[in-house]
Amino acid sequence: MTAVSEILWEPSADARSTSNIGRFMSWLEHQRGLRFADYEELRRWSIDELETFWDAVVAFFEVRMSSPHTSVLSTRSMPGATWLNGALLNYAEHALRGGDPDAIAIFAESQSRASREVTWEQLRRDVARAREGFRRLGVRRGDRVAAYLPNTPETVVAFLAAASLGAVWSSCAPEFGVRAVVDRFGQIEPTVLLVIDGYRYGARTIDLADNVDEIRRALPTVRSTVLVPHLDPAADAAGFDSTWDELLAHDGDLELEQVPADHPLYVLYSSGTTGLPKPIVHGHGGILLEHLKVLGLHADLGPDDRFFWFTTTGWMMWNLLVSGLLHGSAIVLYDGDPAHPSLDAMFDLAERTGTTWFGASAPFLLACRKVGLRPADDHDLTRLRAVGSTGAPLPAEGFHWVYDAVAPDVMLSSISGGTDVCSAFVGGCPLVPVRAGEISCRYLGAAVEAYDEDGNPVVGQQGELVITSPMPSMPVGFWGDADGSRYRGAYFDKYDGIWCHGDWIEIDASGACVISGRSDATLNRGGIRIGTSEIYRALDVIAGVDDTLVVHLEDPTGGPGQLVLFVSTSPAAVLDESLQRTIRDTLRSALSPRHVPDEIHGLTTIPTTLSGKKLELPVKKILLGASAAAVASRDSLRDPAALDEVAELAARRRQQPRPPSG
């Protein structure tokens, strides 16, 4: 992190009176006698007085409980902390309580069918009808409802209806293959399964009939399967227990089952690159508190907002997007290829829907920059006030592109968190400036620190991202993990009682931070430690290089080891000696001689998960002798055959003498 990064955006002079977090600070002063000079002072208080802070969140956002909590937090020890102890509540009640009946609650666009707008009155009516439909199918509190559905209004309705009953929701995106779906849903034993007939993705039409048949056969606990026609409104419903229209055929009362705060709301899953995906259970109360805070105070969402984030139902950002409803915001859903017919499509969507909050992945924003896209030149984006980025570190060039090509006066919130907490630890804030290449701040109530190798907090140098105090949306547990051993092993093995997230983070004295990649994929040669994202950033500027993946094979004798770089090229380019020389020269000058790869290999496709995460650790394991089947499920990959080339290369490498490293 540079000593002083360029400021690209600053809060307005009246931010303390016009933003939700500013109003929260005024409320704290008038209602609780607490006064804070600036955001950092507020943040430190929110960590030091954790229980008082979260109790204030409960009061400020008027959390509804049929039985009040006796304590907001049971203990600061981790794992084992519980939230809103004694309370009875329901997440869906809060998601459905806002909005003028005639105002739009959901804007939905799809490449498979016509656009739709759903009012708050329609949303509440459809949730009541779906709830009644689920009840007729025998769904009861604690039953699992699984959805093989895209990002559409029906999916939102089904989720809220399940939550209203106290049933447990779980979803997989339709692009998931059969094995990926069964590996996830098979662990939670659903009783109801919702499916679609097919979908369009860009120019392609995908029929899911065979996938659905296989999934149904592999899930013996499913008592009822509901067909949601998507590709074809007249899809053949023979063999299904219900259609969507039949599920919603009868009016019902919008009753909200009151459940304890730690009652399961939904099950999310890890990426599934090693073994079975972790089935991560999130509770009603923890998710409600965390999403009220992160979207209300940090994203500054309110009833006038139209909140968009490009996501599928297989990524935690879908769950966060739906929680825009908690603040009375309209949510903007998109189902399809975000780059079809061009990368401009999402900005067309933003203009048509009057989007105020535009969220995407860092790779998407960088791809727009790479092709020279300038949305501000030919779109009316005057309503846009915030842009969000996640999924990977956003370098300074990405920040500059947003302010130059999208809008000069938006709050750019580069956020980082994860499925594990279904939220973010760090990101933007209406009271904190945006600096190029930096995440603006650590979030309220998130005790984020950087730890060195000895477990000591450090400032101004890279360390392990840890959380030293509980967060409400830390998992209730893992499904089926009766003794909690799998949960403890996932986060608490490295530092006793401290959540270790597996990212490298550097926090400067101002509180801004940079995340440089996964700590288990970090390179360390000759004492120089650097995240893989910085190598990718350096190579992104090279013409002809489409994508890259790098792994470090350590030397057990203490030598520098082998640095292996994989490159996929654009169609017109060839990974010849000249391009390889350019790659090496670029890395030598941009980073250090220690980070020049010992080997460069071409791949047709860089192996990634369906959500775009590069499979650095699985590729490394293959090079060290593991089989491709042992390290990753094919159905969790964007290209199921992507690891085959790596396996072939690994076999050849084992038959050849290795050159000296370094």
N, C-alpha and C positions, 0 to 999 in steps of 0.2 A: 504494500500500500504506500503510495507516495505521501510525503509529509503534508502537502496541501493540495487537494484535488479541486478542480474548477467547479465553482457553484453554477449549476444550470437552472435552478428554480429556488425561489425563496417564498416562505409563507407570506400571505398578504398582511397588511398592517392591522386588519381587523379580524385575523384568524381566531383570536381568543374569544371573540364574540359570535363568530359566524360558523365555526366548526363544532361538531359534536364533542370532540375532546376538550375544546375550550369551554363549552357549556358545562361539561363534566367537572372541570376544574372550578368553575364558578359555583356549581352546585356543592362541591366539597367544601368550599369556603363558607357558603351561607348555611348549609345544612349540618356540616360536621366541624366547622371551625378550623379547616385545614387550608393553608395557603401555600402555593408553590410558585416559585419565580419563573421556572421554565420546564420544558419537557423532561430533561434529565433529572431534575429534582423530583418531579412526579414519578418518574420511573423507579428511582432508587427507593422512594417511599413504598411503591407498589410491591417491591420485593421484600423490603425490611418488615413491612406491616402487611404481609400477604393476606391474612384472614380479613383484616379491616378493608383492604382494597377490594377483595371479591365480594364482601358483604355490601360495599358501596355500589358495585356493578349490579348486584341483585336489586337494590333499591332504585338506582338511577334508571334502569331499563324496565322497572316495574314487572319483575318476574312473577308470574302467577303460580301460586301453590295452593292446592286444596287443604294441605296440611303443611304448616310452616316448618322451616328447618330449625333444628335445635343447635346446630353448629355448622358454619360454612365449610370448615375443614377439620378432619378428625386428628391429623398428625402431619408434621412436616417430613416424617420418615418416608423413604421410598425404597421399594414399592410398598404399597399398603395404605396410602393416603386415600380417604374417601371424602366426597364433596356433598354439600347440602344434606347432611345427615338428618334423617327424620322427615324430610320433605316428601310430598307427593305432588307430581306435576306431569306435564306431557309436552314434548317438543312441538308436536303438530298444533297444539292450541296456540302457541306463540307464532308459528309460521302463518297461521290463518286469521290472526286477530286484527290485522291492519288493513288499510286500503279502503278507499271509497268504493262502494259496491259496483259502480259503473266504470271505474278506472281500470286500466289494463294491468293485470298481474303478470302475464306471461306473453312475450312476443316469441314466436317460434317459426324458424325457417328450416327447410329440409330440401335436400336434393331428390328425395323420394316422393314428395307430395307437395300440395299447395301450402302456402304460409298460413299461419293461424294467429289470432289474438284471443286471449282468454281473460275475461274480467275477473275481479275478485269475487263477485257474486257467483259467476260460473264455476270458478275454482272451488269455492266452498261447497256448492251444490254437487259437483262431480266427486269431490272427496267423500261427501256424505253417502252418495250412491255407491261408490266403490267400496266404502266401508261396509255398507249393507250387503253388497255382493260377496265380499270376502266372508262376512259372517254367515251367509247362506252356504258357502263352501266349507264351513266348519272351522274357519281360522279363529283361533283363540289366543289369548295373551301368552306370549312366549314362543308361539309357532314361528317358523321361519318362512318368509315369502321371498322367493328368488326371482330375479328378473333378467332375462336375456333380451334387453331392450335398448334402443338408442336414446339420444338426448331429446326427448319430446315431451309435450304436456302430459300425455298418458303416463309416462314414467314418473313424473312429479306427483301426479294425482295418486297413483298406486302406492308410492312411497309414503305419502302423508296419510293415506287411508290405513295402511299397515301400522304406521306409528300410532294412529289414533286408537287402534285396538290393543296396543301394547305388543303387537307382533314384531318380529325382528326382520329387518330389510337387508337384502344383499343384492348387488347388481353386477353384471358383466356386460361389456360392450359387445355388440353383434360381430365385430371383427375378430373377437377371440375365437380360436379354434375349439373343437370339441374337448380335447384333452385339458386345455387351460380352464374351460368352464367346469368340467367335472372335477378337476383337482381342487377347485375352489368350493363349489356348491356341495360336492360330496362330503366335505368335512362338517358342514352345518346341518345336513339332513333336512332339506326344506319339505314342507307339506304342499305348498302351492308354487307353481312355476309359470311365469308369464313369458311369452315368446312372440317374435314377429315372424312373418313369412319370408322376408328378404328386405334388401335395401339397395340404394344406389350410392356409389362412392365415386364422385367425378363422372367419368364417362362409362364406368363399369356398373353392371347390374349383378347383384349377388343373391342367388336363391339359397335360403337357409333350410329348406325342407329336410334334407338329409342330416344336417347338423342337429336340427331339433329332434329328429327321430332318435339319433344316437344318444343325445343328452338325456332324453326321457328314459331310454332303456337303462342308462347308467345311474339313474337316481331313483332307486326303488321306494324311497320314502314319500315321493310326490304323489299326493292323492288326486290333485286336480291341476290340469294344465289349461291356461287361458291364452287363446290366440288373439293377438292385437294386430289386425291387418295393417300393413304399413306400405309395402310395395304395391300391393293390389288390394283395393277396397273390397273386392269380391273374392278374396282368397278362400280356398276350400277349407272349411272348418270341420270337415268330417274327421272323427277320431279325437277331437278336442272336447274337453269337458265344458268349456264355455268360450264365448267370444267376448271381446271388450264391450260391445254393445249390450250383450246379455248380462255381463257383470254389473253394468250401470243401469239396468232396466227398471229398477225399483227405487223410489225415493226412500231416503232414510234420514234419521236424526244425526246431526253432527255431534255425537257424543265423544268425549275424550277420556279414555281410560287413564286413571291417575296411577302413576307408577313411581317407585323410588327413583332417586336420581341416578343410581347405578344400574337401573334396568336397561338391558341392551336395546339400543335404538337401531344400529346397523353394524354389519360386519364388513370391514374392508380387508384388502389383502396386500401383502408385500408383492414385489414384482415377480416372484416365482422363478427366479433364475437359478436357485439352488434348492433342490428338494421341493416338497410341497409348499405352496405359499402360506405364509403365516396368516391365520384368520384372526384379524385384530378387531376386538369388540369395543365399540364406543357406546357410552350411555347417554340417556336423555339429558340429564342435568349437566354433565360435563361438556357435551357438545353445545348445549344451549348457552351456557355461560361463556365459553370460549368464543363462539361465533357472534354473540352479542358484542363482546369486547373487540374482536379483531375487525369485524365489518362495521361496527358502529363507531368505534373510537379511532381506529387506524385508517380504515377505508372511507370513513365519514359518510356512510350510506344513510339515506333517508327516503321519505315517500316521493320525492321529486326525481329520484334517480332511476336510470335504466341500466342495469348491471349485466355486463356480458363477460364471459370468459370462455374461450374456446376449449372445450373438454369433451371427453366421452364419459359414459356412465361407468367405465372401468377405472377412472382416475379420481382421487379424492377431491380434485377441484370441482367435480360435479356436485358433491355434497356441500362444498363451500358456496358454490353458485346458488344452489337452492336456498341456502340460508340467507340470501339477500331478502327473501320474503319476511324474515324476522323483523326487518326494519321498514317494512311497508314498501320496499323498492320493487319495481317491475324487474323481472329477470328475462334475459334474452338468450334463447336456446338456439343452437345451430347443430344440424345433423347432416354430416357430409364431409367432403374433402375441402379443407380450408384453402387449398391452393388451386381450386378449379372454378372457373376456367383459368384463373391466374391468382397470384398472391393478393391481388387487389380485392378479391371477393369479400374478405372480412371487413374491409373498410367500406365497401358498398353496403354491407349489412349495417354497419355502424351508422352510416348516413340515413338509411331508410328507417331505422328504428329510433333515431335520435339518442343513440347510446351516450351515456355520460361517463361510464366506467368501462374501459376496454381492456380485457385481460387476454394474454396469450403466452406462449412459451418463449423463452429466450431464443431458441433455434429459429422459431418462426420470424421473430423480429430481425434477427441477423440475416435470414434468407431474404427478407424484403430489402434490407440494406444492400445485400450483395448484388441484387438485380437492378438496383438503382430506383426502386419504387419511391414515389413522392406523393403519398395520399393527400396531403394538404393542397396540392396543386389543382386537383380536379374533384374534390369531395367537400361537401359542407360538413365540417366536423366542429362547428362552433359550440355545440352542446357538450363536447368532450372536455372533461375536467381532470381525468385521471387515466393513466395507462399502467397496467400491471404486467410484470414479467416474472416467470418462474420456470422450474423444470431444469435449469442449468444456470451457472453464473452468467450474468450479462456484462460484457466488457464495456469499457468506456466508449468504444466506437458505437455500440448499440445505444447507449444513452444519447450520444450526440445525434445519431440518426433520428431518434424519436423527436428531439427538440427542433431539429432542422427540417425534417420531412413530414412529421405528423402534426405537431402543435407546439408552439413555443411556450405555452403557459400552463401546461398540465403538470400535475404531480405525478412523477414517474416513481412507481413503487416496485422496486425489485425485491421480491420476497423469497424466503426460504424456510421450509419446515418439512412436512412429510405426511405420508399416509398414517404413520405411527401416532400422530397427534391430530390428524385431520385438520391441520391449521398451519400457521407459520410462527416461527420464533422471532424472526427479524424481518424488517421491511420498511415501508414508508410511514409518514405521519404528517398530518396537516400543519404541525407546529415546527417541523424540522426541515432544513434545506435539503435539496437533492444535489449531490456531488457526482461528477462523472466517474463511473465504474465502481461506486460504493453503494452498499445497502445503508439506508439513512440511519437506522437505529435498531436497538433491541426493543422488543415489544413490552408493553406493560404486563406485569404479572408473569413474565418469562425470565427466569433467572439464568440467563445465558452467560457463559464464561468460556474463555479459551484456556485449556490446561496444557502445561508442558508435559514432558515424558515422566516427570516425577509427581504429576498430579497437583501442580501448583498453578493458580491463575496467573496469566501473563497478559500484558498490554503492549501493543506495538510489535508483536511477533506472532507467528502462526502457531496454533495449537489445536487440540481436539475440541470440538464443539460439545459442551456438556451443559446440562440443566441441573442446577444444584438444589432446586426446590420444586415441589409438585406443581403441575399444571392441571386444570380441570379436565382437559381432553386427553390426558394420558390414558392409555387403554384401561378399560375395566379389567381386561385380561385377554388371553387368547382362547378361542373356542376349543373346548375339549382338553384344555391344559389344567387339569384338576388341581395339581399341586403347585401350579405357578412356576415350575422350573423352566419351562420354555420361555416364558415371559421374562423372568429374571435373567436368563442367559442372553437374551437378545439385547438388553440395554444396561444391565447392572453388573456384568462380570468384570469389566475393566477397572471401575472405581466403585468401591463399596458404597451403596446408598446414593450414588450419583448417576444420573441418566447420561450415557455416552451415545451420541447420535451417529457417529461415523463420518462426520464431515470435518474438513480443516477450515478453521475460521481465524481471522485476524481482526482484533478489535482495537481501534485507536483511542487516544485519550478523549476524543470528542464523543465517543460512543458509536460512531460509524463503523462499519465492518465490511470485510470482503470474505466470501466463501470461495475457496479455490478448488473444490472437488471432494470426492470421497477419500477419507483417510486410509481406507484399505486399498485404494488404487493410487496412492501417492508415490512419487518417485523420490528416491533419496540416494544420490550418487556423490561420493566424495564430500559428504556432509552438507550438500546443497539439497534442500527439500522444497519441492514445488508441486502444486496440484496439476493434474492432467489437463484441466481446463485451460491453463495458461499455454500449454503446448498447442492445443487446438486453436486457441486464439491467434497464436503466431502463424499457424499454417493456413488460417482461413483467408488470408490475403493473397495466396498464391494462385495464379490463374491455372486452371486445369485440375486443381485439387477440389474434389467434391466433398469428401468427408474423410475423417481420420480416426484412428484408435491406437492408443499406445499402452504398452505394458512393460513393467520392469521385472526381469527375472533375476532375483538376488543371487549373489555368490555366497554359498554357505561358508566359504573360507574367509569372508570379509572383504573380498575384492569388490570392484564397482558393479559387477553383474552385467547382464545383457539387456539393453534397451531395444525393444522390438516395436517398430511402427508399421501399422497397416494403413493403406491408402486406397480409396476408391476415387477414380478420376471421372471427370465429365466426359460425355460421349466423344468429343473431338480430341481428347488428350490421351497421351500414352505415358505410362510410368517408365520412361526410358532413363538413361544415365544422366541426361541433362536435367530432367525434372527432379531426379533424386539429389543431384548436386545442389539445385536450388533449395530443396527442402533442408538439406544439411546446413547450407550457408545461412539460411533464414533462422534456423534454430540456434546456430552458433552465435549469431549477432543479437538475436532478440532475447535469448536466455543465457546460455553459457555453453562452453565446449563440453561440459559433462553431460549435457542433454541432447547431444547429437546422437541419433540412433545408430546402434551397431548394425541393425538390419532393417531394411525397408521392403515390404512385400505388398503387392497389389491384391486387392479383393474386389470382386464384382459388387458386393454390398457389405458395408460395415454392419456387423451384428448389433441390433438394438432390440429392446423390448417394444411392445405395441405402443407404449407411451413415449418412445424415442430415447430411452436411457441406453447409453452405450454399455455393452457387456464386457467391461474391462476385466473383472475378476473371473468370470467363466472362461474368457479367452486365455487368460494367464494360466488357469488350471489345465486347460487343454494342452498348452505348450509344455506344461510340466508333467504331462502323461495321462491326465484324466480323459475319459471318453466324452464326446459331445453330449451323448444322452444322459450322462451322469451329472452334468453341470447345469443343464438348462432344458426346460420343456419346450419342444418345438412350437407348440401352440401359444407360447408366451412371446414368440418372436415376431417381429414385423415381417421378416422373410424366413420361413421355417428352415430353409436350406443354408442360411447365412453362415452357420458354424461348420458346415461340411468342408469348405475350403480351408478353414483354419485347421481342422483335424488332419487334412491331407498334408498341409504344410508341416504340422507338428511331426507327422510320421517321417517326412523327408529329413527334417532337422535332426531327428534322433539317429538317422543313418549317416549323417555327415559330421566330420570333425568341426568343432566350433572355432572360429577365429578368436584371438585374444580380445577381451572386452576393454571398453574405455576409450 
